Amino acid sequence: MYTTPDIQAGEEVTGCYSDVVYHGSREFRQAYLEGKLHFQCQCHAICYSSSLDIVKVSDERRTRLKFLTMMLGSRFRTYQRGSNPF
């Protein structure tokens, strides 16, 4: 594992448990982690966003990220088959 910033001794390091949670709404992520991995996430993105506006913006960004990920994956698969993806 590599990091961009330096990590100080004793500093918390976190990671994502599943790429499934990148693209779902806050409610979906909570349900997925509890149902599949059997724990309640305590991260900032799930627990500490009390403003519904912040949650809405986050969910919209995750929807856009899912779309972009799918589009890039499609172009990569096309490129691997020998076609020009552009």
C-alpha positions as CSV (number, residue, x, y, z in Angstrom):
1,M,0.0,0.0,0.0
2,Y,1.2,3.5,-0.9
3,T,0.0,6.8,0.4
4,T,0.3,10.3,-1.0
5,P,0.8,12.2,2.3
6,D,3.2,11.1,5.0
7,I,1.5,9.1,7.8
8,Q,2.5,10.0,11.4
9,A,3.0,7.3,14.0
10,G,-0.3,6.6,15.7
11,E,-2.4,8.2,12.9
12,E,-5.4,6.3,11.8
13,V,-5.3,4.8,8.3
14,T,-8.5,3.7,6.7
15,G,-9.4,1.8,3.6
16,C,-12.5,0.8,1.6
17,Y,-13.8,-2.7,2.3
18,S,-15.5,-3.2,-1.1
19,D,-15.7,-1.3,-4.4
20,V,-19.4,-1.9,-4.2
21,V,-19.7,0.9,-1.7
22,Y,-18.1,3.5,-4.0
23,H,-21.1,3.8,-6.1
24,G,-24.1,3.5,-3.8
25,S,-26.1,6.0,-1.8
26,R,-25.5,6.4,1.9
27,E,-28.4,4.2,2.7
28,F,-27.2,1.5,0.3
29,R,-23.7,1.6,1.7
30,Q,-25.0,1.2,5.3
31,A,-27.3,-1.7,4.4
32,Y,-24.5,-3.4,2.3
33,L,-21.9,-3.2,5.1
34,E,-24.3,-4.4,7.8
35,G,-25.8,-7.2,5.6
36,K,-22.7,-8.5,3.9
37,L,-19.9,-7.7,6.2
38,H,-21.8,-7.6,9.5
39,F,-20.6,-4.3,10.9
40,Q,-21.7,-0.7,11.2
41,C,-19.4,1.6,9.4
42,Q,-18.2,4.6,11.5
43,C,-16.7,6.6,8.7
44,H,-17.3,10.3,8.1
45,A,-19.1,9.7,4.8
46,I,-21.8,7.5,6.4
47,C,-22.1,8.7,10.0
48,Y,-21.2,12.3,10.3
49,S,-22.9,14.0,7.3
50,S,-25.9,15.4,9.2
51,S,-26.8,17.8,6.4
52,L,-29.1,16.3,3.8
53,D,-27.6,18.6,1.2
54,I,-24.2,17.1,1.8
55,V,-25.6,13.6,1.6
56,K,-27.4,14.5,-1.7
57,V,-24.3,15.9,-3.2
58,S,-22.3,12.9,-2.1
59,D,-24.8,10.5,-3.6
60,E,-24.9,12.4,-6.9
61,R,-21.1,12.3,-7.1
62,R,-21.2,8.5,-6.5
63,T,-23.8,8.1,-9.3
64,R,-21.5,10.0,-11.6
65,L,-18.5,8.1,-10.6
66,K,-20.3,4.8,-11.3
67,F,-21.2,6.0,-14.8
68,L,-17.6,7.2,-15.5
69,T,-16.2,3.9,-14.2
70,M,-18.5,1.9,-16.5
71,M,-17.6,4.1,-19.5
72,L,-13.9,3.8,-18.9
73,G,-14.2,0.0,-18.4
74,S,-16.1,-0.3,-21.7
75,R,-13.4,1.7,-23.5
76,F,-10.7,-0.4,-22.0
77,R,-12.3,-3.7,-23.0
78,T,-12.8,-2.3,-26.6
79,Y,-9.1,-1.4,-26.6
80,Q,-8.0,-4.8,-25.4
81,R,-9.9,-6.4,-28.3
82,G,-7.8,-4.4,-30.7
83,S,-10.3,-1.7,-31.7
84,N,-9.7,2.0,-31.3
85,P,-11.7,3.1,-28.2
86,F,-11.6,6.7,-29.4
